[in-house]
């Protein structure tokens, strides 16, 4: 069994995650949606939230805007996306303008532990594959609850981990960026949200989505290796180490150590 991972400085963790997820390399490897299940699972999550046309929705850790744009285009929501990466905010804003949705979707730079919005401002909040990377999860949960109006709903999808069994290849700062080093079991996420004053209304497991995403990353890595190896290595991708990391992650999913979960909660 692994020893518990030493705590990493919160500022370092946030800065590295923001830099990684704001990079073109990550966009190339992960595609439009930076999370297992892609927009199919996003639709399932949003359907559980049931936003009405015109609903005010906050997308926390919005990445390059795929979910926010879908919320506006397919559900008629008025969406604010918040992301810690300035590069993502810029790219998402450009995507909104290109899609003709700039009047209904806006993106802003912000930290999930100090959301740049007023109390009770949103009918719904979504946060996909990011809560696990927040160093101070209770504070982040309190912020998610704060910005919801009474009766508003929160939807989270995230990596789940049995941390005591996590392989050594998936710990440390690289593990944070890969969304596993400080991920928690699904019931622990639920307890954190409940402690923030939210009522859990449903949970689901979608573990197979992680394996599918690993398959997609592996296929895209082959393309990157053939077409942009020098640029990828300059961005910090270690091709020699990647196969071991992917193999460890795939085995961990098979052993039930790593999974993916969906949680819906409501603010009383």
Sine and cosine of phi, psi and omega as CSV:
sin_phi,cos_phi,sin_psi,cos_psi,sin_omega,cos_omega
0.00,0.00,0.65,-0.76,0.01,-1.00
-0.95,0.30,0.50,-0.86,0.16,-0.99
-0.96,0.28,0.44,-0.90,0.03,-1.00
-0.85,0.53,0.63,-0.78,-0.01,-1.00
-0.93,0.36,0.77,-0.64,0.04,-1.00
-0.88,0.47,0.56,-0.83,-0.02,-1.00
-0.91,0.42,0.70,-0.72,0.07,-1.00
-0.99,-0.14,0.54,-0.84,0.05,-1.00
-0.84,0.55,0.74,-0.67,-0.08,-1.00
-0.87,0.50,-0.67,0.74,-0.04,-1.00
-0.89,0.45,-0.65,0.76,0.01,-1.00
-0.91,0.42,-0.70,0.71,-0.01,-1.00
-0.87,0.50,-0.74,0.67,-0.03,-1.00
-0.89,0.45,-0.70,0.71,-0.04,-1.00
-0.89,0.45,-0.67,0.74,-0.02,-1.00
-0.93,0.36,-0.66,0.75,0.03,-1.00
-0.90,0.44,-0.68,0.73,0.01,-1.00
-0.89,0.46,-0.68,0.73,0.00,-1.00
-0.91,0.42,-0.68,0.73,-0.02,-1.00
-0.90,0.43,-0.75,0.66,-0.09,-1.00
-0.99,0.17,-0.10,0.99,0.14,-0.99
-0.99,-0.11,0.03,1.00,-0.09,-1.00
-1.00,0.06,0.48,-0.88,0.06,-1.00
-0.91,0.41,-0.50,0.87,0.00,-1.00
-0.89,0.45,-0.72,0.70,0.02,-1.00
-0.90,0.44,-0.64,0.77,0.05,-1.00
-0.87,0.49,-0.62,0.78,0.01,-1.00
-0.92,0.38,-0.65,0.76,-0.05,-1.00
-0.97,0.24,-0.56,0.83,-0.12,-0.99
-0.98,-0.18,-0.27,0.96,-0.01,-1.00
0.99,0.15,-0.34,-0.94,-0.09,-1.00
-0.92,0.38,-0.61,0.79,-0.04,-1.00
-0.96,-0.28,0.81,-0.59,-0.10,-1.00
-1.00,0.03,0.64,0.77,-0.06,-1.00
-0.39,-0.92,0.44,-0.90,0.08,-1.00
-0.85,0.53,0.57,-0.82,0.03,-1.00
1.00,0.02,-0.33,0.95,0.05,-1.00
0.82,0.58,-0.43,-0.90,-0.06,-1.00
-0.95,0.32,-0.31,0.95,0.08,-1.00
-0.90,0.45,-0.74,0.68,0.03,-1.00
-0.94,0.33,-0.54,0.84,0.08,-1.00
-0.86,0.51,-0.70,0.71,0.02,-1.00
-0.88,0.48,-0.64,0.77,0.03,-1.00
-0.89,0.46,-0.68,0.74,0.02,-1.00
-0.90,0.44,-0.74,0.67,-0.05,-1.00
-0.91,0.41,-0.60,0.80,0.05,-1.00
-0.87,0.49,-0.55,0.83,0.05,-1.00
-0.94,0.35,-0.46,0.89,0.02,-1.00
-0.99,0.13,-0.44,0.90,0.06,-1.00
0.78,0.62,0.83,0.56,0.02,-1.00
-0.95,0.32,0.66,-0.76,0.06,-1.00
-0.99,0.12,0.38,-0.92,0.11,-0.99
-0.82,0.58,0.71,-0.70,-0.04,-1.00
1.00,0.04,-0.08,1.00,0.01,-1.00
-0.89,0.46,0.60,-0.80,0.07,-1.00
-1.00,0.05,0.88,-0.48,-0.08,-1.00
-0.83,-0.56,0.70,-0.71,0.07,-1.00
-0.95,-0.30,0.79,-0.61,0.08,-1.00
-0.96,-0.29,0.94,-0.33,-0.06,-1.00
-1.00,-0.03,0.75,-0.66,-0.14,-0.99
0.87,0.49,0.86,0.51,-0.19,-0.98
-0.97,0.25,-0.17,0.99,-0.01,-1.00
0.87,0.49,-0.71,-0.70,-0.02,-1.00
-1.00,-0.10,0.25,0.97,0.27,-0.96
0.99,-0.12,0.12,0.99,-0.09,-1.00
-0.86,0.51,-0.71,0.70,-0.02,-1.00
-0.93,0.36,-0.69,0.73,-0.01,-1.00
-0.87,0.49,-0.68,0.74,0.01,-1.00
-0.91,0.41,-0.62,0.78,0.05,-1.00
-0.91,0.42,-0.66,0.75,0.02,-1.00
-0.86,0.52,-0.65,0.76,0.00,-1.00
-0.96,0.28,-0.72,0.69,-0.11,-0.99
-0.96,0.29,-0.64,0.77,-0.13,-0.99
-0.98,-0.18,-0.37,0.93,-0.05,-1.00
-0.89,-0.46,-0.08,1.00,0.04,-1.00
0.94,0.33,0.37,0.93,-0.04,-1.00
-0.98,0.18,0.40,-0.92,0.18,-0.98
-0.99,-0.17,0.91,-0.40,-0.27,-0.96
-0.90,-0.44,0.68,-0.73,0.20,-0.98
-0.91,-0.42,0.81,-0.58,0.07,-1.00
-0.96,-0.29,0.73,-0.68,0.03,-1.00
-0.88,-0.48,0.72,-0.69,0.04,-1.00
-0.55,-0.83,0.52,-0.85,-0.02,-1.00
-0.98,0.17,-0.28,0.96,-0.01,-1.00
-1.00,-0.07,0.87,-0.50,0.06,-1.00
-0.88,0.47,-0.58,0.82,0.01,-1.00
-0.89,0.46,-0.66,0.75,0.03,-1.00
-0.91,0.41,-0.66,0.75,0.01,-1.00
-0.86,0.51,-0.69,0.72,0.02,-1.00
-0.90,0.44,-0.73,0.69,-0.02,-1.00
-0.91,0.41,-0.64,0.77,0.00,-1.00
-0.92,0.40,-0.65,0.76,0.04,-1.00
-0.87,0.49,-0.66,0.75,0.03,-1.00
-0.90,0.43,-0.64,0.77,0.03,-1.00
-0.90,0.44,-0.63,0.78,0.04,-1.00
-0.90,0.44,-0.68,0.73,0.02,-1.00
-0.91,0.42,-0.67,0.74,0.00,-1.00
-0.89,0.45,-0.54,0.84,-0.01,-1.00
-1.00,0.07,-0.02,1.00,-0.02,-1.00
0.95,0.33,0.48,0.88,-0.07,-1.00
-0.89,-0.46,0.23,0.97,-0.08,-1.00
-0.90,0.44,-0.33,0.94,0.03,-1.00
-0.99,0.13,-0.19,0.98,-0.04,-1.00
-0.85,-0.53,-0.11,0.99,0.00,-1.00
-0.70,-0.71,0.77,-0.64,0.10,-0.99
-0.73,-0.68,0.49,-0.87,-0.02,-1.00
-0.83,-0.55,0.61,-0.79,-0.02,-1.00
-0.61,-0.79,0.46,-0.89,0.04,-1.00
-0.98,0.21,0.71,-0.71,0.02,-1.00
-0.08,-1.00,0.34,-0.94,-0.03,-1.00
-0.98,-0.20,0.75,-0.66,-0.02,-1.00
-0.89,0.46,-0.39,0.92,0.02,-1.00
-1.00,0.06,-0.07,1.00,0.07,-1.00
-0.51,-0.86,0.93,0.36,-0.11,-0.99
-0.89,0.45,0.72,-0.70,-0.08,-1.00
-1.00,0.10,0.85,0.53,-0.02,-1.00
-0.47,-0.88,0.32,-0.95,-0.06,-1.00
-0.98,0.21,0.16,-0.99,0.03,-1.00
-0.92,0.39,0.61,-0.79,0.12,-0.99
0.85,0.53,0.54,0.84,-0.11,-0.99
-1.00,0.06,-0.22,0.97,-0.17,-0.99
-0.78,-0.62,0.59,-0.81,0.08,-1.00
-0.98,0.20,-0.46,0.89,-0.01,-1.00
-0.47,-0.88,0.48,-0.88,0.07,-1.00
-0.75,-0.66,0.69,-0.72,0.11,-0.99
-0.86,-0.51,0.54,-0.84,0.03,-1.00
-0.50,-0.87,0.95,-0.32,-0.12,-0.99
-0.94,-0.35,0.82,-0.57,0.12,-0.99
0.78,0.63,0.67,0.74,-0.03,-1.00
-0.66,-0.75,-0.52,0.85,-0.03,-1.00
-0.81,0.58,-0.58,0.82,-0.01,-1.00
-0.90,0.44,-0.39,0.92,-0.02,-1.00
-1.00,-0.03,-0.15,0.99,-0.03,-1.00
-0.96,0.27,0.85,-0.53,-0.05,-1.00
-0.87,0.49,-0.64,0.77,-0.02,-1.00
-0.94,-0.34,0.99,0.10,-0.10,-1.00
-0.91,0.42,-0.65,0.76,0.05,-1.00
-0.87,0.49,-0.64,0.77,0.03,-1.00
-0.92,0.40,-0.67,0.74,0.04,-1.00
-0.88,0.47,-0.67,0.74,0.02,-1.00
-0.89,0.46,-0.65,0.76,0.03,-1.00
-0.89,0.45,-0.60,0.80,0.05,-1.00
-0.92,0.38,-0.67,0.74,0.04,-1.00
-0.87,0.49,-0.64,0.77,0.04,-1.00
-0.94,0.35,-0.64,0.77,-0.06,-1.00
-0.87,0.50,-0.67,0.75,-0.13,-0.99
-0.99,0.13,-0.13,0.99,0.06,-1.00
-0.99,0.14,0.62,-0.78,0.16,-0.99
-0.97,0.25,0.37,-0.93,0.11,-0.99
-0.84,0.55,0.76,-0.65,-0.08,-1.00
1.00,0.02,-0.15,0.99,0.03,-1.00
-0.95,0.31,0.35,-0.94,-0.10,-1.00
-0.87,-0.49,0.58,-0.82,0.06,-1.00
-0.92,-0.40,0.71,-0.70,0.10,-1.00
-0.83,-0.56,0.81,-0.58,0.01,-1.00
-0.81,-0.58,0.69,-0.72,0.31,-0.95
-0.86,-0.50,0.64,-0.77,-0.08,-1.00
-0.32,-0.95,0.35,-0.94,0.12,-0.99
-0.91,0.41,0.67,-0.74,0.11,-0.99
-0.90,-0.44,0.56,-0.83,-0.07,-1.00
-0.58,-0.81,0.67,-0.74,0.26,-0.96
-1.00,0.04,1.00,0.00,-0.24,-0.97
-0.88,0.47,-0.49,0.87,0.00,-1.00
-0.92,0.38,-0.25,0.97,-0.02,-1.00
-0.91,-0.41,0.18,0.98,-0.09,-1.00
-0.94,0.34,0.77,-0.64,0.01,-1.00
-0.88,0.47,0.50,-0.86,-0.06,-1.00
-0.88,0.47,-0.46,0.89,0.01,-1.00
-0.90,0.43,-0.30,0.95,-0.11,-0.99
-0.92,-0.39,0.34,0.94,0.07,-1.00
-0.95,-0.32,-0.01,-1.00,-0.01,-1.00
0.98,0.21,-0.17,-0.99,-0.07,-1.00
-0.89,0.45,-0.62,0.78,0.05,-1.00
-0.86,0.50,-0.57,0.82,0.05,-1.00
-0.93,0.37,-0.56,0.83,0.09,-1.00
-0.88,0.47,-0.75,0.67,-0.03,-1.00
-0.90,0.43,-0.55,0.84,0.04,-1.00
-0.99,0.15,0.08,1.00,0.12,-0.99
0.95,0.31,0.41,0.91,-0.01,-1.00
-0.84,-0.54,-0.44,0.90,-0.19,-0.98
-0.90,0.43,-0.53,0.85,0.04,-1.00
-0.84,-0.54,0.36,0.93,0.15,-0.99
-0.93,0.36,0.39,-0.92,-0.08,-1.00
-0.80,-0.60,0.22,-0.97,0.15,-0.99
-0.89,0.46,0.41,-0.91,-0.05,-1.00
-0.86,0.52,-0.65,0.76,-0.04,-1.00
-0.94,0.35,-0.43,0.90,0.06,-1.00
-0.95,0.30,-0.65,0.76,0.13,-0.99
-0.83,0.56,-0.70,0.71,-0.02,-1.00
-0.87,0.48,-0.65,0.76,0.01,-1.00
-0.91,0.41,-0.62,0.78,0.01,-1.00
-0.90,0.43,-0.68,0.73,0.00,-1.00
-0.93,0.37,-0.62,0.79,0.04,-1.00
-0.90,0.44,-0.65,0.76,0.03,-1.00
-0.90,0.44,-0.39,0.92,0.04,-1.00
-0.99,0.10,0.03,1.00,0.06,-1.00
0.99,-0.14,0.19,0.98,0.02,-1.00
-0.99,-0.13,0.44,-0.90,0.01,-1.00
-0.95,-0.32,0.86,-0.51,0.00,-1.00
-0.95,0.30,0.80,-0.60,0.00,-1.00
-0.94,-0.35,-0.18,0.98,0.03,-1.00
-0.02,-1.00,0.56,-0.83,0.11,-0.99
-0.69,-0.72,0.50,-0.87,0.05,-1.00
-0.61,-0.79,0.44,-0.90,0.10,-0.99
-0.95,-0.31,0.67,-0.74,0.02,-1.00
-0.69,-0.73,0.79,0.62,-0.11,-0.99
-0.88,0.48,-0.57,0.82,-0.04,-1.00
-0.88,0.47,-0.40,0.92,0.00,-1.00
-0.89,0.45,-0.49,0.87,0.01,-1.00
-0.93,0.38,-0.71,0.71,0.02,-1.00
-0.88,0.48,-0.67,0.75,0.03,-1.00
-0.87,0.48,-0.67,0.74,0.01,-1.00
-0.92,0.39,-0.63,0.77,0.06,-1.00
-0.87,0.49,-0.64,0.77,0.06,-1.00
-0.88,0.48,-0.67,0.74,-0.01,-1.00
-0.91,0.41,-0.68,0.74,0.02,-1.00
-0.89,0.46,-0.68,0.73,-0.01,-1.00
-0.87,0.49,-0.67,0.74,0.02,-1.00
-0.92,0.40,-0.66,0.75,0.00,-1.00
-0.94,0.35,-0.54,0.84,0.05,-1.00
-0.87,0.49,-0.61,0.79,0.04,-1.00
-0.88,0.48,-0.67,0.74,0.03,-1.00
-0.91,0.42,-0.69,0.72,0.01,-1.00
-0.89,0.46,-0.66,0.75,-0.01,-1.00
-0.87,0.50,-0.59,0.81,-0.04,-1.00
-0.99,0.13,-0.52,0.85,-0.18,-0.98
-0.92,-0.38,-0.38,0.93,-0.10,-0.99
-0.53,-0.85,0.62,0.78,-0.09,-1.00
-0.87,0.49,-0.72,0.69,-0.05,-1.00
-0.88,0.48,-0.68,0.73,0.00,-1.00
-0.91,0.41,-0.63,0.78,0.00,-1.00
-0.92,0.40,-0.67,0.74,0.01,-1.00
-0.92,0.38,-0.59,0.81,0.05,-1.00
-0.90,0.43,-0.48,0.88,0.03,-1.00
-0.99,0.12,-0.05,1.00,0.09,-1.00
0.96,-0.28,0.12,0.99,0.00,-1.00
-0.99,0.16,0.84,-0.54,0.00,-1.00
-0.99,-0.14,0.99,-0.13,-0.06,-1.00
-0.88,0.47,-0.49,0.87,-0.02,-1.00
-0.94,0.34,-0.53,0.85,-0.05,-1.00
-1.00,0.03,-0.44,0.90,-0.12,-0.99
-0.83,0.56,-0.70,0.71,-0.02,-1.00
-0.85,0.52,-0.62,0.78,0.02,-1.00
-0.92,0.40,-0.64,0.77,0.00,-1.00
-0.91,0.40,-0.71,0.70,0.01,-1.00
-0.90,0.45,-0.65,0.76,0.01,-1.00
-0.91,0.42,-0.65,0.76,0.03,-1.00
-0.90,0.43,-0.67,0.75,0.01,-1.00
-0.91,0.41,-0.69,0.73,-0.01,-1.00
-0.89,0.45,-0.67,0.74,0.02,-1.00
-0.91,0.41,-0.62,0.79,0.00,-1.00
-0.91,0.42,-0.59,0.81,0.08,-1.00
-0.91,0.42,-0.71,0.70,0.01,-1.00
-0.88,0.48,-0.52,0.85,0.00,-1.00
-1.00,0.03,0.04,1.00,0.01,-1.00
0.98,0.21,0.25,0.97,0.01,-1.00
-0.99,0.14,-0.66,0.75,0.02,-1.00
-0.92,-0.40,0.66,-0.75,0.07,-1.00
-0.50,-0.86,-0.26,-0.97,0.01,-1.00
-0.58,-0.82,0.69,-0.72,-0.08,-1.00
-0.73,-0.69,0.33,-0.94,0.03,-1.00
-0.83,-0.56,0.71,-0.70,0.02,-1.00
-0.73,-0.68,0.72,-0.70,0.14,-0.99
-0.87,-0.50,0.72,-0.69,-0.01,-1.00
-0.69,-0.72,0.31,-0.95,-0.03,-1.00
-0.75,-0.66,0.60,-0.80,0.08,-1.00
-1.00,0.02,0.87,-0.50,-0.04,-1.00
-0.86,0.51,0.00,0.00,0.00,0.00
